[in-house]
């Protein structure tokens, strides 16, 4: 089966999803947040497909050593390609954990469901969840692309008004953008535009200008 977009180039599931500690899910994406809310959207997609609370999810973004190489974040392609890839990854991960939970219980995986990260049979918890089974499910394997996605009618987060993950830090000045970089020996420049057609830069205009205040006019 053909894997969607960047998943074909980054097929290993452990490049995208991990369960580092009880109640925690780490999602990796090569896309970066530049004000478009893409990381919040990725968290919504993952939360729906894995069926976990969105508060469980942390996003690792744009780390070239640890996240999938998805190329540029541009042209409104993050959800069209990256989001579709992440949804398929999470569907494959969910299917693997259901198979393991069924093996532990001695039943068919089709008899089980997931709710808030817990595995259920006939609506009741079987006492297993993603984190209790994480040690027995290796994600160091390639996606198959065969796992079914959750039906749209069952989405809890996608299409809902979810709080943006990036806004609080931006409001309080936490993020560091490329504009904030200060390298050794860095200098700054600005564009000086002519006041009229044909004007040229004079030697005087190249010298630093005094910031001394103008003398007040006499009223006499």
N, CA and C atoms as a LAMMPS dump frame, in Angstrom:
ITEM: TIMESTEP
0
ITEM: NUMBER OF ATOMS
660
ITEM: BOX BOUNDS ff ff ff
-5.0000000000000000e+02 5.0000000000000000e+02
-5.0000000000000000e+02 5.0000000000000000e+02
-5.0000000000000000e+02 5.0000000000000000e+02
ITEM: ATOMS id mol type element x y z
1 1 1 N 0.85 -1.196 0
2 1 2 C 0 0 0
3 1 3 C 0.887 1.248 0
4 2 1 N 0.537 2.236 -0.816
5 2 2 C 1.317 3.465 -0.89
6 2 3 C 1.073 4.317 0.356
7 3 1 N 2.153 4.693 1.022
8 3 2 C 2.03 5.539 2.211
9 3 3 C 1.879 6.991 1.794
10 4 1 N 1.104 7.764 2.548
11 4 2 C 0.849 9.155 2.158
12 4 3 C 2.033 10.075 2.406
13 5 1 N 2.318 10.918 1.41
14 5 2 C 3.25 12.034 1.531
15 5 3 C 4.526 11.73 2.277
16 6 1 N 4.841 12.513 3.314
17 6 2 C 6.113 12.379 4.028
18 6 3 C 6.265 11.069 4.785
19 7 1 N 5.17 10.322 4.968
20 7 2 C 5.277 9.035 5.646
21 7 3 C 6.045 8.027 4.792
22 8 1 N 5.945 8.146 3.475
23 8 2 C 6.693 7.264 2.589
24 8 3 C 8.19 7.482 2.742
25 9 1 N 8.601 8.722 3.047
26 9 2 C 10.018 9.038 3.208
27 9 3 C 10.489 8.857 4.646
28 10 1 N 9.551 8.796 5.584
29 10 2 C 9.871 8.625 7.012
30 10 3 C 8.933 7.556 7.576
31 11 1 N 9.08 6.296 7.171
32 11 2 C 8.06 5.297 7.482
33 11 3 C 8.091 4.727 8.893
34 12 1 N 9.206 4.877 9.605
35 12 2 C 9.301 4.259 10.927
36 12 3 C 8.371 4.955 11.925
37 13 1 N 7.522 4.174 12.566
38 13 2 C 6.518 4.749 13.468
39 13 3 C 7.152 5.483 14.64
40 14 1 N 8.301 5.005 15.113
41 14 2 C 8.911 5.641 16.278
42 14 3 C 9.506 7.005 15.977
43 15 1 N 9.539 7.401 14.707
44 15 2 C 9.939 8.758 14.358
45 15 3 C 8.803 9.746 14.593
46 16 1 N 7.602 9.221 14.787
47 16 2 C 6.42 10.075 14.872
48 16 3 C 5.742 10.06 16.242
49 17 1 N 5.712 8.901 16.884
50 17 2 C 4.915 8.747 18.115
51 17 3 C 5.716 7.975 19.154
52 18 1 N 5.596 8.389 20.417
53 18 2 C 6.152 7.618 21.524
54 18 3 C 5.306 7.852 22.767
55 19 1 N 5.459 6.953 23.74
56 19 2 C 4.727 7.03 25.005
57 19 3 C 5.767 7.045 26.125
58 20 1 N 6.379 8.214 26.381
59 20 2 C 7.558 8.282 27.25
60 20 3 C 7.302 8.012 28.725
61 21 1 N 6.092 8.273 29.198
62 21 2 C 5.773 8.093 30.617
63 21 3 C 4.26 7.954 30.742
64 22 1 N 3.785 7.365 31.838
65 22 2 C 2.334 7.195 31.998
66 22 3 C 1.574 8.504 31.804
67 23 1 N 0.567 8.445 30.943
68 23 2 C -0.256 9.617 30.691
69 23 3 C 0.341 10.608 29.716
70 24 1 N 1.501 10.279 29.115
71 24 2 C 2.158 11.207 28.194
72 24 3 C 2.305 10.577 26.813
73 25 1 N 2.037 11.39 25.795
74 25 2 C 2.231 10.986 24.402
75 25 3 C 3.052 12.077 23.725
76 26 1 N 4.145 11.684 23.079
77 26 2 C 4.955 12.646 22.336
78 26 3 C 4.723 12.438 20.854
79 27 1 N 4.361 13.519 20.181
80 27 2 C 4.14 13.509 18.743
81 27 3 C 5.26 14.311 18.093
82 28 1 N 5.891 13.746 17.083
83 28 2 C 6.957 14.437 16.373
84 28 3 C 6.47 14.852 14.988
85 29 1 N 6.81 16.051 14.604
86 29 2 C 6.455 16.542 13.279
87 29 3 C 7.583 17.404 12.74
88 30 1 N 7.809 17.308 11.444
89 30 2 C 8.797 18.172 10.819
90 30 3 C 8.264 19.561 10.533
91 31 1 N 6.959 19.751 10.702
92 31 2 C 6.36 21.069 10.494
93 31 3 C 6.646 21.962 11.69
94 32 1 N 6.668 23.274 11.465
95 32 2 C 6.957 24.209 12.545
96 32 3 C 5.848 25.25 12.658
97 33 1 N 5.749 25.805 13.836
98 33 2 C 4.721 26.81 14.114
99 33 3 C 5.214 28.186 13.692
100 34 1 N 4.544 28.781 12.734
101 34 2 C 4.879 30.145 12.312
102 34 3 C 3.644 31.037 12.384
103 35 1 N 2.764 30.704 13.331
104 35 2 C 1.59 31.533 13.55
105 35 3 C 0.316 31.001 12.943
106 36 1 N 0.399 29.873 12.246
107 36 2 C -0.778 29.346 11.569
108 36 3 C -1.543 28.32 12.405
109 37 1 N -1.035 28 13.592
110 37 2 C -1.74 27.058 14.471
111 37 3 C -1.558 25.603 14.104
112 38 1 N -0.531 25.297 13.314
113 38 2 C -0.392 23.939 12.799
114 38 3 C -0.103 22.919 13.901
115 39 1 N 0.639 23.296 14.928
116 39 2 C 0.958 22.327 15.969
117 39 3 C -0.278 21.968 16.786
118 40 1 N -1.155 22.92 16.989
119 40 2 C -2.425 22.619 17.651
120 40 3 C -3.235 21.65 16.805
121 41 1 N -3.251 21.873 15.496
122 41 2 C -3.976 20.979 14.593
123 41 3 C -3.391 19.573 14.629
124 42 1 N -2.065 19.458 14.674
125 42 2 C -1.432 18.145 14.748
126 42 3 C -1.814 17.43 16.047
127 43 1 N -1.847 18.177 17.142
128 43 2 C -2.257 17.583 18.418
129 43 3 C -3.702 17.101 18.352
130 44 1 N -4.574 17.858 17.704
131 44 2 C -5.964 17.446 17.551
132 44 3 C -6.075 16.144 16.753
133 45 1 N -5.329 16.076 15.658
134 45 2 C -5.358 14.878 14.82
135 45 3 C -4.901 13.658 15.613
136 46 1 N -3.783 13.797 16.317
137 46 2 C -3.239 12.673 17.073
138 46 3 C -4.165 12.261 18.208
139 47 1 N -4.705 13.246 18.918
140 47 2 C -5.601 12.934 20.034
141 47 3 C -6.824 12.168 19.56
142 48 1 N -7.379 12.569 18.428
143 48 2 C -8.542 11.862 17.898
144 48 3 C -8.183 10.444 17.463
145 49 1 N -7.097 10.301 16.719
146 49 2 C -6.793 8.994 16.137
147 49 3 C -6.319 7.994 17.183
148 50 1 N -5.596 8.463 18.205
149 50 2 C -5.161 7.583 19.287
150 50 3 C -6.23 7.437 20.357
151 51 1 N -7.174 8.356 20.354
152 51 2 C -8.224 8.432 21.381
153 51 3 C -7.616 8.628 22.763
154 52 1 N -6.891 9.735 22.903
155 52 2 C -6.357 10.154 24.196
156 52 3 C -6.764 11.604 24.415
157 53 1 N -6.699 12.053 25.645
158 53 2 C -6.986 13.46 25.937
159 53 3 C -5.905 14.328 25.306
160 54 1 N -6.311 15.453 24.759
161 54 2 C -5.336 16.32 24.092
162 54 3 C -4.309 16.859 25.085
163 55 1 N -4.676 16.913 26.363
164 55 2 C -3.735 17.384 27.385
165 55 3 C -2.564 16.415 27.574
166 56 1 N -2.722 15.168 27.127
167 56 2 C -1.642 14.188 27.251
168 56 3 C -0.534 14.419 26.24
169 57 1 N -0.841 15.162 25.189
170 57 2 C 0.052 15.229 24.038
171 57 3 C 1.026 16.387 24.146
172 58 1 N 2.285 16.084 23.91
173 58 2 C 3.295 17.131 23.746
174 58 3 C 3.85 17.002 22.335
175 59 1 N 4.215 18.139 21.758
176 59 2 C 4.662 18.184 20.373
177 59 3 C 6.151 18.477 20.314
178 60 1 N 6.874 17.649 19.575
179 60 2 C 8.271 17.932 19.263
180 60 3 C 8.296 18.328 17.793
181 61 1 N 8.788 19.53 17.52
182 61 2 C 8.611 20.1 16.182
183 61 3 C 9.921 20.585 15.586
184 62 1 N 10.163 20.21 14.322
185 62 2 C 11.26 20.803 13.574
186 62 3 C 12.65 20.517 14.103
187 63 1 N 12.835 19.466 14.89
188 63 2 C 14.157 19.079 15.371
189 63 3 C 14.735 18.103 14.357
190 64 1 N 15.712 18.527 13.596
191 64 2 C 16.185 17.726 12.468
192 64 3 C 16.844 16.418 12.892
193 65 1 N 17.251 16.302 14.155
194 65 2 C 17.813 15.043 14.639
195 65 3 C 16.735 14.059 15.073
196 66 1 N 15.596 14.575 15.503
197 66 2 C 14.61 13.711 16.165
198 66 3 C 13.279 13.595 15.442
199 67 1 N 12.957 14.523 14.575
200 67 2 C 11.641 14.505 13.941
201 67 3 C 11.746 14.134 12.471
202 68 1 N 10.643 13.712 11.871
203 68 2 C 10.673 13.371 10.444
204 68 3 C 11.077 14.579 9.603
205 69 1 N 11.831 14.33 8.562
206 69 2 C 12.185 15.393 7.621
207 69 3 C 11.02 15.556 6.656
208 70 1 N 10.256 16.623 6.848
209 70 2 C 9.091 16.865 5.996
210 70 3 C 9.295 18.046 5.055
211 71 1 N 10.541 18.485 4.934
212 71 2 C 10.794 19.59 4.027
213 71 3 C 10.314 20.914 4.602
214 72 1 N 9.789 21.77 3.724
215 72 2 C 9.386 23.12 4.128
216 72 3 C 8.034 23.135 4.826
217 73 1 N 7.883 24.104 5.728
218 73 2 C 6.564 24.45 6.245
219 73 3 C 6.105 25.658 5.442
220 74 1 N 5.327 25.419 4.412
221 74 2 C 4.95 26.507 3.507
222 74 3 C 3.79 26.065 2.632
223 75 1 N 3.127 27.056 2.06
224 75 2 C 2.125 26.787 1.046
225 75 3 C 0.902 26.029 1.524
226 76 1 N 0.591 26.131 2.814
227 76 2 C -0.605 25.454 3.359
228 76 3 C -0.542 23.939 3.17
229 77 1 N 0.671 23.369 3.178
230 77 2 C 0.823 21.941 2.951
231 77 3 C 0.923 21.128 4.238
232 78 1 N 0.975 21.793 5.385
233 78 2 C 1.215 21.073 6.633
234 78 3 C 0.13 20.049 6.927
235 79 1 N -1.114 20.443 6.824
236 79 2 C -2.205 19.512 7.089
237 79 3 C -2.446 18.619 5.881
238 80 1 N -2.357 19.182 4.69
239 80 2 C -2.62 18.417 3.473
240 80 3 C -1.703 17.205 3.355
241 81 1 N -0.447 17.355 3.762
242 81 2 C 0.507 16.257 3.666
243 81 3 C 0.939 15.752 5.043
244 82 1 N 1.442 16.651 5.883
245 82 2 C 1.912 16.235 7.202
246 82 3 C 0.8 15.723 8.096
247 83 1 N -0.346 16.376 8.06
248 83 2 C -1.465 15.945 8.891
249 83 3 C -2.002 14.591 8.477
250 84 1 N -2.079 14.355 7.182
251 84 2 C -2.543 13.068 6.679
252 84 3 C -1.571 11.96 7.073
253 85 1 N -0.275 12.259 6.96
254 85 2 C 0.739 11.272 7.362
255 85 3 C 0.62 10.95 8.845
256 86 1 N 0.479 11.983 9.681
257 86 2 C 0.379 11.768 11.119
258 86 3 C -0.882 10.977 11.473
259 87 1 N -1.986 11.255 10.803
260 87 2 C -3.21 10.5 11.078
261 87 3 C -3.006 9.013 10.779
262 88 1 N -2.339 8.72 9.664
263 88 2 C -2.11 7.31 9.333
264 88 3 C -1.17 6.65 10.328
265 89 1 N -0.135 7.366 10.753
266 89 2 C 0.78 6.841 11.767
267 89 3 C 0.011 6.476 13.035
268 90 1 N -0.821 7.397 13.504
269 90 2 C -1.553 7.161 14.749
270 90 3 C -2.552 6.015 14.604
271 91 1 N -3.149 5.89 13.432
272 91 2 C -4.055 4.765 13.189
273 91 3 C -3.288 3.448 13.246
274 92 1 N -2.094 3.417 12.632
275 92 2 C -1.273 2.206 12.678
276 92 3 C -0.849 1.881 14.107
277 93 1 N -0.466 2.904 14.873
278 93 2 C -0.051 2.696 16.263
279 93 3 C -1.216 2.156 17.083
280 94 1 N -2.374 2.757 16.935
281 94 2 C -3.558 2.287 17.674
282 94 3 C -3.841 0.817 17.359
283 95 1 N -3.745 0.441 16.075
284 95 2 C -4.015 -0.934 15.668
285 95 3 C -3.02 -1.91 16.299
286 96 1 N -1.744 -1.526 16.36
287 96 2 C -0.745 -2.395 16.976
288 96 3 C -1.023 -2.622 18.456
289 97 1 N -1.412 -1.552 19.14
290 97 2 C -1.706 -1.696 20.569
291 97 3 C -2.968 -2.515 20.804
292 98 1 N -3.946 -2.383 19.938
293 98 2 C -5.152 -3.206 20.07
294 98 3 C -4.823 -4.684 19.884
295 99 1 N -3.939 -4.993 18.946
296 99 2 C -3.519 -6.382 18.736
297 99 3 C -2.829 -6.926 19.985
298 100 1 N -1.955 -6.115 20.594
299 100 2 C -1.264 -6.546 21.803
300 100 3 C -2.236 -6.711 22.966
301 101 1 N -3.16 -5.768 23.122
302 101 2 C -4.159 -5.877 24.196
303 101 3 C -5.002 -7.13 24.012
304 102 1 N -5.355 -7.442 22.767
305 102 2 C -6.139 -8.656 22.487
306 102 3 C -5.331 -9.905 22.818
307 103 1 N -4.034 -9.872 22.538
308 103 2 C -3.182 -11.022 22.869
309 103 3 C -3.142 -11.237 24.376
310 104 1 N -3.007 -10.148 25.132
311 104 2 C -2.978 -10.253 26.586
312 104 3 C -4.291 -10.818 27.122
313 105 1 N -5.397 -10.373 26.537
314 105 2 C -6.717 -10.791 27.023
315 105 3 C -7.151 -12.132 26.436
316 106 1 N -6.544 -12.541 25.336
317 106 2 C -6.932 -13.785 24.7
318 106 3 C -8.222 -13.666 23.914
319 107 1 N -8.388 -12.542 23.218
320 107 2 C -9.593 -12.331 22.422
321 107 3 C -9.207 -11.757 21.07
322 108 1 N -10.194 -11.468 20.259
323 108 2 C -9.939 -10.853 18.959
324 108 3 C -9.836 -9.341 19.123
325 109 1 N -8.917 -8.722 18.357
326 109 2 C -8.74 -7.269 18.459
327 109 3 C -10.007 -6.518 18.106
328 110 1 N -10.839 -7.093 17.254
329 110 2 C -12.085 -6.436 16.856
330 110 3 C -13.058 -6.297 18.025
331 111 1 N -12.837 -7.042 19.097
332 111 2 C -13.712 -6.966 20.272
333 111 3 C -13.352 -5.806 21.188
334 112 1 N -12.223 -5.158 20.907
335 112 2 C -11.725 -4.121 21.8
336 112 3 C -11.885 -2.735 21.198
337 113 1 N -11.909 -1.745 22.079
338 113 2 C -11.97 -0.341 21.675
339 113 3 C -11.026 0.451 22.571
340 114 1 N -10.825 1.718 22.222
341 114 2 C -9.972 2.605 23.018
342 114 3 C -10.791 3.817 23.441
343 115 1 N -10.635 4.201 24.697
344 115 2 C -11.258 5.444 25.166
345 115 3 C -10.331 6.08 26.179
346 116 1 N -9.945 7.318 25.909
347 116 2 C -9.032 8.058 26.782
348 116 3 C -7.773 7.253 27.088
349 117 1 N -7.277 6.545 26.079
350 117 2 C -6.041 5.791 26.242
351 117 3 C -6.202 4.438 26.89
352 118 1 N -7.424 4.115 27.35
353 118 2 C -7.706 2.837 27.997
354 118 3 C -8.328 1.869 26.999
355 119 1 N -7.995 0.591 27.105
356 119 2 C -8.576 -0.417 26.227
357 119 3 C -9.801 -1.038 26.89
358 120 1 N -10.847 -1.129 26.104
359 120 2 C -12.144 -1.579 26.614
360 120 3 C -12.616 -2.817 25.874
361 121 1 N -13.399 -3.621 26.572
362 121 2 C -14.121 -4.741 25.957
363 121 3 C -15.557 -4.678 26.444
364 122 1 N -16.452 -4.562 25.516
365 122 2 C -17.881 -4.394 25.836
366 122 3 C -18.103 -3.169 26.727
367 123 1 N -17.304 -2.135 26.499
368 123 2 C -17.466 -0.886 27.235
369 123 3 C -16.77 -0.843 28.574
370 124 1 N -16.172 -1.959 28.991
371 124 2 C -15.511 -2.007 30.296
372 124 3 C -13.992 -2.072 30.117
373 125 1 N -13.272 -1.43 31.031
374 125 2 C -11.815 -1.434 30.965
375 125 3 C -11.278 -2.843 31.196
376 126 1 N -10.23 -3.199 30.441
377 126 2 C -9.578 -4.496 30.642
378 126 3 C -8.338 -4.354 31.531
379 127 1 N -8.13 -3.14 32.051
380 127 2 C -6.992 -2.912 32.927
381 127 3 C -5.684 -2.666 32.195
382 128 1 N -5.777 -2.375 30.897
383 128 2 C -4.59 -2.088 30.104
384 128 3 C -4.777 -0.767 29.368
385 129 1 N -3.668 -0.098 29.12
386 129 2 C -3.714 1.153 28.366
387 129 3 C -2.436 1.254 27.531
388 130 1 N -2.275 2.362 26.821
389 130 2 C -1.086 2.518 25.982
390 130 3 C 0.201 2.377 26.785
391 131 1 N 0.196 2.888 27.998
392 131 2 C 1.433 2.974 28.765
393 131 3 C 1.779 1.644 29.431
394 132 1 N 0.784 0.872 29.834
395 132 2 C 1.096 -0.441 30.407
396 132 3 C 1.599 -1.4 29.334
397 133 1 N 1.216 -1.173 28.086
398 133 2 C 1.608 -2.061 26.995
399 133 3 C 2.792 -1.537 26.188
400 134 1 N 3.22 -0.297 26.467
401 134 2 C 4.249 0.341 25.634
402 134 3 C 5.541 -0.461 25.586
403 135 1 N 5.885 -1.136 26.676
404 135 2 C 7.117 -1.921 26.703
405 135 3 C 7.05 -3.163 25.84
406 136 1 N 5.847 -3.588 25.482
407 136 2 C 5.672 -4.808 24.693
408 136 3 C 5.34 -4.536 23.234
409 137 1 N 5.147 -3.272 22.882
410 137 2 C 4.812 -2.916 21.497
411 137 3 C 5.949 -2.092 20.928
412 138 1 N 6.708 -2.668 20.039
413 138 2 C 7.821 -1.946 19.418
414 138 3 C 7.289 -1.097 18.265
415 139 1 N 7.602 0.192 18.33
416 139 2 C 7.247 1.093 17.237
417 139 3 C 8.419 1.294 16.285
418 140 1 N 9.496 0.543 16.494
419 140 2 C 10.635 0.599 15.583
420 140 3 C 10.344 -0.306 14.384
421 141 1 N 9.285 0.026 13.701
422 141 2 C 8.853 -0.714 12.515
423 141 3 C 8.174 0.258 11.572
424 142 1 N 8.101 -0.108 10.332
425 142 2 C 7.521 0.787 9.342
426 142 3 C 5.996 0.742 9.36
427 143 1 N 5.405 1.878 9.066
428 143 2 C 3.953 1.953 8.921
429 143 3 C 3.512 1.07 7.756
430 144 1 N 2.349 0.475 7.893
431 144 2 C 1.789 -0.327 6.806
432 144 3 C 0.778 0.46 5.983
433 145 1 N 0.162 1.458 6.632
434 145 2 C -0.863 2.227 5.942
435 145 3 C -2.175 1.488 5.798
436 146 1 N -2.303 0.339 6.465
437 146 2 C -3.513 -0.478 6.314
438 146 3 C -4.536 -0.251 7.418
439 147 1 N -4.121 0.371 8.522
440 147 2 C -5.065 0.581 9.631
441 147 3 C -6.125 1.605 9.247
442 148 1 N -7.356 1.351 9.647
443 148 2 C -8.467 2.249 9.321
444 148 3 C -8.436 3.482 10.197
445 149 1 N -8.789 4.618 9.611
446 149 2 C -8.901 5.866 10.373
447 149 3 C -10.207 5.87 11.149
448 150 1 N -10.221 6.677 12.203
449 150 2 C -11.461 6.849 12.964
450 150 3 C -12.491 7.572 12.094
451 151 1 N -13.757 7.165 12.137
452 151 2 C -14.791 7.875 11.353
453 151 3 C -14.897 9.335 11.787
454 152 1 N -15.175 10.192 10.838
455 152 2 C -15.276 11.634 11.124
456 152 3 C -16.307 11.899 12.215
457 153 1 N -17.378 11.145 12.24
458 153 2 C -18.435 11.371 13.233
459 153 3 C -17.944 11.141 14.663
460 154 1 N -16.818 10.429 14.801
461 154 2 C -16.287 10.145 16.129
462 154 3 C -15.183 11.107 16.556
463 155 1 N -14.894 12.113 15.719
464 155 2 C -13.875 13.086 16.094
465 155 3 C -14.33 13.865 17.33
466 156 1 N -13.418 14.035 18.269
467 156 2 C -13.705 14.842 19.457
468 156 3 C -12.988 16.183 19.419
469 157 1 N -11.862 16.249 18.694
470 157 2 C -11.04 17.453 18.721
471 157 3 C -10.953 18.156 17.369
472 158 1 N -10.736 17.403 16.306
473 158 2 C -10.664 18.022 14.985
474 158 3 C -11.995 18.682 14.668
475 159 1 N -11.944 19.938 14.269
476 159 2 C -13.167 20.688 13.98
477 159 3 C -13.763 21.365 15.186
478 160 1 N -13.137 21.168 16.359
479 160 2 C -13.642 21.812 17.572
480 160 3 C -12.781 23.018 17.919
481 161 1 N -13.256 23.821 18.828
482 161 2 C -12.541 25.034 19.242
483 161 3 C -11.555 24.674 20.346
484 162 1 N -10.383 24.203 19.943
485 162 2 C -9.342 23.801 20.892
486 162 3 C -8.386 24.968 21.139
487 163 1 N -8.011 25.161 22.381
488 163 2 C -7.094 26.264 22.723
489 163 3 C -5.769 26.096 21.994
490 164 1 N -5.285 27.17 21.387
491 164 2 C -4.018 27.131 20.66
492 164 3 C -2.857 26.851 21.621
493 165 1 N -1.978 25.952 21.223
494 165 2 C -0.849 25.588 22.068
495 165 3 C 0.221 26.674 22.122
496 166 1 N 0.273 27.517 21.11
497 166 2 C 1.389 28.445 20.979
498 166 3 C 1.123 29.844 21.511
499 167 1 N -0.138 30.182 21.781
500 167 2 C -0.456 31.585 22.035
501 167 3 C 0.064 32.107 23.372
502 168 1 N -0.075 31.327 24.43
503 168 2 C 0.329 31.833 25.75
504 168 3 C 1.808 32.213 25.758
505 169 1 N 2.651 31.349 25.193
506 169 2 C 4.086 31.64 25.168
507 169 3 C 4.377 32.884 24.345
508 170 1 N 3.651 33.061 23.256
509 170 2 C 3.869 34.241 22.421
510 170 3 C 3.444 35.515 23.147
511 171 1 N 2.334 35.446 23.849
512 171 2 C 1.843 36.619 24.577
513 171 3 C 2.85 37.058 25.64
514 172 1 N 3.495 36.07 26.28
515 172 2 C 4.419 36.406 27.366
516 172 3 C 5.883 36.407 26.928
517 173 1 N 6.118 36.383 25.62
518 173 2 C 7.464 36.579 25.09
519 173 3 C 8.412 35.419 25.258
520 174 1 N 7.892 34.202 25.376
521 174 2 C 8.771 33.052 25.588
522 174 3 C 9.46 32.543 24.33
523 175 1 N 8.76 32.44 23.203
524 175 2 C 9.418 31.826 22.047
525 175 3 C 10.575 32.669 21.521
526 176 1 N 11.539 32.006 20.911
527 176 2 C 12.645 32.683 20.249
528 176 3 C 12.491 32.453 18.749
529 177 1 N 12.366 33.528 18
530 177 2 C 12.219 33.447 16.557
531 177 3 C 13.552 33.785 15.898
532 178 1 N 13.633 33.564 14.62
533 178 2 C 14.88 33.833 13.907
534 178 3 C 15.275 35.306 14.033
535 179 1 N 14.287 36.185 14.176
536 179 2 C 14.563 37.614 14.327
537 179 3 C 15.277 37.919 15.649
538 180 1 N 15.172 36.987 16.62
539 180 2 C 15.759 37.207 17.937
540 180 3 C 17.199 36.714 18.044
541 181 1 N 17.692 36.076 17.003
542 181 2 C 19.051 35.532 17.061
543 181 3 C 20.087 36.647 17.146
544 182 1 N 21.089 36.436 17.982
545 182 2 C 22.187 37.4 18.106
546 182 3 C 23.497 36.64 17.989
547 183 1 N 24.123 36.705 16.831
548 183 2 C 25.367 35.995 16.579
549 183 3 C 26.56 36.895 16.863
550 184 1 N 27.709 36.287 17.132
551 184 2 C 28.933 37.059 17.377
552 184 3 C 29.258 37.916 16.151
553 185 1 N 29.516 39.2 16.389
554 185 2 C 29.876 40.098 15.304
555 185 3 C 28.724 40.502 14.408
556 186 1 N 27.523 40.226 14.842
557 186 2 C 26.368 40.552 13.996
558 186 3 C 26.216 42.062 13.836
559 187 1 N 25.944 42.499 12.649
560 187 2 C 25.64 43.898 12.381
561 187 3 C 24.264 43.981 11.745
562 188 1 N 23.692 45.143 11.803
563 188 2 C 22.366 45.353 11.248
564 188 3 C 22.426 46.402 10.141
565 189 1 N 21.505 46.318 9.247
566 189 2 C 21.432 47.299 8.165
567 189 3 C 19.985 47.689 7.968
568 190 1 N 19.788 48.821 7.336
569 190 2 C 18.433 49.222 6.983
570 190 3 C 18.439 49.845 5.593
571 191 1 N 17.326 49.764 4.96
572 191 2 C 17.198 50.309 3.614
573 191 3 C 16.956 51.811 3.704
574 192 1 N 17.742 52.585 2.967
575 192 2 C 17.535 54.03 2.892
576 192 3 C 16.978 54.33 1.505
577 193 1 N 15.783 54.835 1.445
578 193 2 C 15.136 55.101 0.158
579 193 3 C 15.196 56.599 -0.169
580 194 1 N 15.348 56.88 -1.431
581 194 2 C 15.462 58.268 -1.859
582 194 3 C 14.126 59.008 -1.685
583 195 1 N 14.212 60.302 -1.333
584 195 2 C 12.98 61.076 -1.145
585 195 3 C 12.302 61.428 -2.468
586 196 1 N 13.06 61.409 -3.546
587 196 2 C 12.475 61.724 -4.853
588 196 3 C 13.287 61.03 -5.947
589 197 1 N 12.695 60.952 -7.125
590 197 2 C 13.341 60.263 -8.239
591 197 3 C 14.673 60.943 -8.604
592 198 1 N 15.697 60.116 -8.797
593 198 2 C 16.991 60.643 -9.184
594 198 3 C 17.874 61.048 -8.024
595 199 1 N 17.375 61.012 -6.8
596 199 2 C 18.189 61.388 -5.645
597 199 3 C 19.293 60.363 -5.435
598 200 1 N 20.418 60.804 -4.9
599 200 2 C 21.546 59.923 -4.604
600 200 3 C 21.947 60.107 -3.148
601 201 1 N 22.726 59.163 -2.654
602 201 2 C 23.188 59.223 -1.263
603 201 3 C 24.431 60.106 -1.206
604 202 1 N 24.388 61.136 -0.386
605 202 2 C 25.533 62.031 -0.251
606 202 3 C 26.439 61.55 0.867
607 203 1 N 27.642 62.106 0.899
608 203 2 C 28.577 61.737 1.96
609 203 3 C 28.016 62.115 3.323
610 204 1 N 27.316 63.248 3.379
611 204 2 C 26.755 63.706 4.645
612 204 3 C 25.702 62.728 5.158
613 205 1 N 24.907 62.204 4.243
614 205 2 C 23.831 61.322 4.687
615 205 3 C 24.358 59.996 5.21
616 206 1 N 25.619 59.68 4.888
617 206 2 C 26.21 58.442 5.361
618 206 3 C 26.761 58.566 6.77
619 207 1 N 26.935 59.813 7.259
620 207 2 C 27.463 60.018 8.597
621 207 3 C 26.343 59.882 9.624
622 208 1 N 26.689 59.373 10.845
623 208 2 C 25.66 59.263 11.89
624 208 3 C 25.003 60.609 12.15
625 209 1 N 23.702 60.595 12.323
626 209 2 C 22.962 61.821 12.56
627 209 3 C 22.832 62.078 14.064
628 210 1 N 22.929 63.337 14.432
629 210 2 C 22.788 63.699 15.835
630 210 3 C 21.336 63.58 16.252
631 211 1 N 21.149 63.107 17.473
632 211 2 C 19.789 62.988 18.005
633 211 3 C 19.456 64.141 18.932
634 212 1 N 20.236 65.235 18.871
635 212 2 C 20.008 66.367 19.76
636 212 3 C 18.654 66.992 19.465
637 213 1 N 17.889 67.382 20.499
638 213 2 C 16.574 67.976 20.27
639 213 3 C 16.697 69.365 19.678
640 214 1 N 15.682 69.728 18.887
641 214 2 C 15.66 71.067 18.311
642 214 3 C 15.42 72.137 19.388
643 215 1 N 16.041 73.325 19.165
644 215 2 C 15.809 74.425 20.122
645 215 3 C 14.404 74.943 19.967
646 216 1 N 13.801 75.275 21.087
647 216 2 C 12.422 75.789 21.054
648 216 3 C 12.427 77.203 20.463
649 217 1 N 11.387 77.489 19.666
650 217 2 C 11.262 78.823 19.085
651 217 3 C 10.897 79.853 20.166
652 218 1 N 11.442 81.054 19.991
653 218 2 C 11.055 82.121 20.914
654 218 3 C 9.69 82.663 20.508
655 219 1 N 8.891 82.978 21.463
656 219 2 C 7.554 83.519 21.173
657 219 3 C 7.566 85.026 21.013
658 220 1 N 8.728 85.655 21.229
659 220 2 C 8.797 87.127 21.141
660 220 3 C 8.978 87.571 19.719
